[in-house]
Amino acid sequence: MSLTIDPNWGDKPSPFVDVLVSNIPAGTDRFTVTRTVEGRAFKVRGLVDVLAAGGGTIRDHEAPFITPCTYQTEYFTAGLSSGFSTQQTTVLYGLDPGWAWFSDPLDPESAVKVRLVNGAAGTITRSTPAEFMDVPRRSVGFTMPGTRGGVQQVVLDCYTETREDGKRFDALFGAYDSDALSIICVRSRPETWLPPTLFAFVGSPSMRPVGESGQRLLWDLVGEETTPPAPAFVTPLLTYQHFTDFYSTYAEFTAAYPSYLEASRDYTVRGS
């Protein structure tokens, strides 16, 4: 059993934790990797219900900043859990105070680094639904509370610094001819008190140009914490086309790597 994790704070497209699953126990059909942060467990996007043959790897662009996160692989045989790997814990650094990364969870390439406005996340509200019942002959009734919900109506105001970043940031919320989910992955620093990895629905983003050049944009955003898109889905950063463009023949490709797993980790063929 082998699970290897390696934090990387490069910005192409955003800081990530490299996750590698290898040496899978014999008889395993499939595996899933989970990331646990502050007691909350998330399946690692792209490493869910993966065929066990050969192992698997992904760059986890949903890993939080400056917060310990623990990874573990669960193995499955004939649809049933058959064991776990040893837990591995790491911390991802590389985010300065006052900044955050916003991205479309389904597309790591969409990530944009923004400067948070003073007052962003100034109030964080999480409510608990409840039913109240009056009882005859009792002066005080009963309360049937539910489960405390996620962050509600949180202010995520921020700046984009360049026109290019402004266009890319605007694209996170969709265009006239696209059906974007408007569910944004927000990764900020612990001092904001936001969830380390926040998935928020932002339905009505507003932007205002700042300064004469129009390069800088102030974004007025209000988000509702929501369930992220299904973690089995992600737009791959490395595709077959990258290899066909890089290598002239299949023989060159096979000579370059001892296994397909090693090939799937070679991001140099795409320039990063």
C-alpha positions as CSV (number, residue, x, y, z in Angstrom):
1,M,0.0,0.0,0.0
2,S,1.4,3.4,-0.9
3,L,0.0,6.9,-0.8
4,T,2.3,9.7,-1.5
5,I,1.4,13.4,-1.2
6,D,3.6,16.4,-2.2
7,P,2.5,20.1,-1.7
8,N,3.4,22.5,-4.5
9,W,2.8,26.2,-4.3
10,G,3.4,27.0,-8.0
11,D,0.8,29.2,-9.7
12,K,0.3,27.2,-12.9
13,P,-2.7,27.1,-12.7
14,S,-2.8,27.3,-8.8
15,P,-1.1,25.8,-5.8
16,F,-1.9,22.1,-5.3
17,V,-1.1,18.9,-3.5
18,D,0.2,16.1,-5.8
19,V,-1.4,12.8,-4.9
20,L,0.0,9.5,-6.0
21,V,-1.6,6.1,-5.4
22,S,0.7,3.1,-6.2
23,N,1.5,-0.5,-5.0
24,I,-2.2,-1.3,-4.6
25,P,-3.0,-4.5,-2.7
26,A,-3.7,-7.6,-4.8
27,G,-7.3,-8.3,-5.5
28,T,-8.4,-4.6,-5.3
29,D,-10.8,-3.6,-8.0
30,R,-11.1,0.2,-7.4
31,F,-10.0,2.9,-5.0
32,T,-11.1,6.3,-3.7
33,V,-8.9,8.9,-2.0
34,T,-10.3,11.1,0.7
35,R,-9.0,14.4,2.1
36,T,-10.0,15.3,5.7
37,V,-9.6,18.9,7.0
38,E,-10.7,20.0,10.4
39,G,-13.0,17.0,10.8
40,R,-14.7,17.4,7.4
41,A,-14.0,14.7,4.8
42,F,-14.1,15.3,1.0
43,K,-13.4,12.9,-1.8
44,V,-10.4,14.1,-3.8
45,R,-11.7,15.3,-7.2
46,G,-10.5,12.9,-9.9
47,L,-9.6,10.1,-7.6
48,V,-13.1,8.6,-6.9
49,D,-13.9,5.0,-7.8
50,V,-10.8,4.7,-9.9
51,L,-9.9,1.4,-11.6
52,A,-7.1,-0.1,-9.4
53,A,-4.9,-1.4,-12.3
54,G,-1.7,0.6,-12.4
55,G,-2.7,3.1,-9.6
56,G,-3.6,6.7,-10.1
57,T,-2.5,10.3,-9.6
58,I,-4.0,13.8,-9.6
59,R,-3.1,17.3,-8.6
60,D,-5.5,18.3,-5.9
61,H,-6.4,22.0,-6.5
62,E,-9.0,22.0,-3.8
63,A,-6.5,21.5,-0.9
64,P,-6.7,24.3,1.6
65,F,-3.9,26.7,2.6
66,I,-2.0,26.7,5.8
67,T,-4.3,24.1,7.3
68,P,-3.2,20.5,8.0
69,C,-5.0,18.1,5.6
70,T,-4.9,14.3,5.8
71,Y,-5.2,12.0,2.8
72,Q,-6.2,8.3,2.9
73,T,-7.0,5.7,0.2
74,E,-9.9,3.3,0.6
75,Y,-9.7,0.1,-1.4
76,F,-12.7,-1.8,-2.8
77,T,-13.1,-5.4,-3.9
78,A,-16.4,-6.5,-5.6
79,G,-18.0,-3.3,-4.5
80,L,-17.1,-3.7,-0.8
81,S,-14.5,-1.9,1.2
82,S,-11.4,-4.0,1.6
83,G,-9.0,-1.8,3.5
84,F,-7.3,1.5,3.8
85,S,-3.8,3.0,3.2
86,T,-1.8,4.7,5.9
87,Q,-2.9,8.3,6.4
88,Q,-0.6,11.0,5.1
89,T,-0.8,14.6,6.4
90,T,0.6,17.8,4.8
91,V,0.2,21.5,4.8
92,L,0.0,23.7,1.7
93,Y,1.7,27.1,1.9
94,G,2.1,29.8,-0.7
95,L,-0.7,32.3,-0.1
96,D,0.0,35.8,1.3
97,P,-2.4,37.5,3.7
98,G,-5.3,39.3,2.0
99,W,-5.3,37.0,-1.0
100,A,-7.5,34.1,-2.1
101,W,-7.8,31.7,-5.0
102,F,-11.2,31.4,-6.8
103,S,-11.9,28.6,-9.4
104,D,-14.5,26.5,-11.1
105,P,-14.2,23.1,-9.2
106,L,-14.6,21.2,-12.5
107,D,-11.8,23.1,-14.3
108,P,-8.5,23.7,-12.4
109,E,-7.2,25.9,-15.3
110,S,-9.9,28.5,-14.4
111,A,-8.2,29.5,-11.2
112,V,-7.7,33.2,-10.5
113,K,-5.8,34.8,-7.6
114,V,-7.7,37.8,-6.2
115,R,-7.1,40.3,-3.4
116,L,-9.9,40.3,-0.8
117,V,-11.4,43.6,0.1
118,N,-11.3,44.8,3.7
119,G,-14.6,43.5,5.2
120,A,-14.8,40.4,3.1
121,A,-16.0,37.5,5.2
122,G,-16.7,40.2,7.9
123,T,-19.7,38.3,9.2
124,I,-20.1,34.5,8.9
125,T,-23.5,33.1,9.6
126,R,-24.5,29.4,9.9
127,S,-28.1,28.7,10.9
128,T,-29.8,25.7,12.4
129,P,-33.3,24.9,11.1
130,A,-35.9,24.0,13.7
131,E,-39.6,23.4,14.3
132,F,-41.3,24.9,17.3
133,M,-44.3,23.2,18.8
134,D,-46.7,24.6,21.4
135,V,-48.0,22.0,23.8
136,P,-51.3,22.4,25.6
137,R,-51.0,23.0,29.4
138,R,-47.3,23.8,29.1
139,S,-46.0,27.4,29.3
140,V,-42.9,26.4,27.2
141,G,-43.1,24.4,24.0
142,F,-40.7,22.0,22.4
143,T,-38.1,22.6,19.8
144,M,-37.0,20.0,17.2
145,P,-33.7,21.3,15.8
146,G,-32.2,20.1,12.6
147,T,-28.5,20.0,11.5
148,R,-26.6,23.2,11.4
149,G,-26.2,24.4,7.8
150,G,-23.3,25.9,5.9
151,V,-22.2,29.5,5.6
152,Q,-25.0,31.8,4.4
153,Q,-24.9,35.1,2.6
154,V,-21.2,35.5,3.1
155,V,-19.5,38.6,1.5
156,L,-16.7,37.6,-0.8
157,D,-15.8,41.0,-2.2
158,C,-12.5,41.1,-4.0
159,Y,-10.3,42.8,-6.6
160,T,-8.9,41.5,-9.9
161,E,-5.7,43.3,-10.8
162,T,-5.5,43.0,-14.6
163,R,-8.0,43.0,-17.5
164,E,-7.0,39.4,-18.3
165,D,-7.7,38.3,-14.8
166,G,-11.0,40.2,-14.8
167,K,-12.1,38.4,-17.9
168,R,-11.1,35.0,-16.5
169,F,-12.8,35.8,-13.2
170,D,-16.0,36.8,-15.0
171,A,-16.0,33.5,-16.9
172,L,-16.3,31.6,-13.6
173,F,-19.9,32.7,-13.5
174,G,-20.8,31.8,-17.1
175,A,-21.3,33.6,-20.4
176,Y,-24.2,34.3,-22.7
177,D,-23.7,31.0,-24.5
178,S,-22.6,28.8,-21.6
179,D,-24.3,27.1,-18.7
180,A,-21.8,27.6,-15.9
181,L,-22.8,26.3,-12.5
182,S,-21.8,29.5,-10.7
183,I,-20.4,27.3,-7.9
184,I,-17.0,28.6,-7.0
185,C,-14.2,27.0,-5.0
186,V,-12.7,29.6,-2.7
187,R,-9.4,28.9,-0.9
188,S,-8.3,31.6,1.5
189,R,-6.2,31.8,4.6
190,P,-7.3,30.6,8.1
191,E,-7.6,34.2,9.5
192,T,-10.7,34.8,7.3
193,W,-12.6,32.1,9.3
194,L,-14.1,30.8,6.1
195,P,-14.2,27.1,5.6
196,P,-10.7,26.1,4.5
197,T,-12.1,25.0,1.1
198,L,-15.4,26.8,0.5
199,F,-17.8,25.9,-2.3
200,A,-20.2,28.7,-2.7
201,F,-23.0,29.5,-5.2
202,V,-22.7,33.1,-6.3
203,G,-25.8,34.0,-8.3
204,S,-25.4,37.8,-8.9
205,P,-21.8,38.8,-9.2
206,S,-21.3,42.6,-9.7
207,M,-18.2,44.3,-11.0
208,R,-17.1,47.9,-11.0
209,P,-14.0,49.3,-12.8
210,V,-11.5,51.1,-10.5
211,G,-9.3,53.8,-11.9
212,E,-9.0,55.4,-15.3
213,S,-7.3,52.5,-17.0
214,G,-10.2,50.1,-16.3
215,Q,-7.7,47.3,-15.6
216,R,-8.7,46.8,-12.0
217,L,-12.1,45.5,-11.1
218,L,-13.9,45.5,-7.8
219,W,-16.2,42.5,-7.4
220,D,-19.2,42.6,-5.1
221,L,-20.0,38.9,-4.4
222,V,-22.4,37.2,-1.9
223,G,-22.2,33.4,-1.7
224,E,-24.1,30.6,-0.2
225,E,-22.1,27.5,0.9
226,T,-23.2,24.5,-1.2
227,T,-22.3,20.9,-2.0
228,P,-19.6,20.8,-4.6
229,P,-20.1,19.2,-8.0
230,A,-19.7,15.4,-8.1
231,P,-16.0,14.8,-7.2
232,A,-15.6,12.0,-9.8
233,F,-15.6,14.7,-12.5
234,V,-12.7,17.1,-13.4
235,T,-11.3,18.6,-16.6
236,P,-7.8,16.9,-16.9
237,L,-4.8,19.1,-17.0
238,L,-2.9,16.5,-19.0
239,T,-4.5,14.9,-22.0
240,Y,-3.6,12.4,-24.8
241,Q,-3.2,15.4,-27.2
242,H,-0.4,16.8,-25.1
243,F,1.6,13.6,-25.6
244,T,0.8,13.3,-29.3
245,D,2.0,16.9,-29.7
246,F,5.2,16.3,-27.7
247,Y,6.3,12.9,-29.1
248,S,6.6,12.1,-32.8
249,T,5.9,8.4,-32.4
250,Y,4.4,6.0,-30.0
251,A,7.8,4.3,-29.7
252,E,9.3,7.5,-28.4
253,F,6.5,7.8,-25.8
254,T,6.9,4.2,-24.5
255,A,10.7,4.7,-24.3
256,A,10.3,7.8,-22.2
257,Y,8.2,6.2,-19.4
258,P,8.4,2.9,-17.5
259,S,4.6,2.9,-17.0
260,Y,1.4,4.9,-17.9
261,L,1.3,6.1,-14.3
262,E,4.7,7.8,-14.7
263,A,3.5,9.3,-18.0
264,S,0.4,10.7,-16.3
265,R,2.6,12.6,-13.9
266,D,4.8,14.3,-16.5
267,Y,3.3,17.8,-16.8
268,T,6.4,19.0,-18.6
269,V,4.8,17.9,-21.9
270,R,2.2,20.7,-21.4
271,G,4.8,23.3,-20.4
272,S,4.3,23.2,-16.6
